[in-house]
């Protein structure tokens, strides 16, 4: 009888923890919805301020970084609109996929090069170490396997 009570308590504790995690994820969805509604200028401004705090940018560096991030935000918004306007929801062909991946990687390389030109060596080293959280989580999952 005692073991049944212990098992019941364990199950109720697990279900409460699972519900809390779901609620945390919902909070992130709300943040994503708000970010979608921001203009490219607002997005670039926010990202620049975050980088200024983390990398201790000068005013000149901040202006240059903000212009780069503004270009990216405008490009991202245009791609998002084009994707939404696209009527076909089919998967891209192999050639289209390869073209999209090459374009994405080229823009990443270009971004890194521009940042390397603007930042000092110390700042660039910090910048390289910064990864989005989703990549950190993915890396942890891969290491566990």
TAFENTA-V173024 format. One record per helix or strand of 2 or more residues. SS is the DSSP state (@ for helix, = for strand). FROM is the first residue (numbers start at 0). TO is the last residue. If there is no record, write none. Layout:
ss->SS from->FROM to->TO
ss->SS from->FROM to->TO
//
This chain:
ss->@ from->1 to->36
ss->@ from->39 to->54
ss->@ from->58 to->84
ss->@ from->93 to->117
ss->@ from->120 to->128
ss->@ from->132 to->143
//
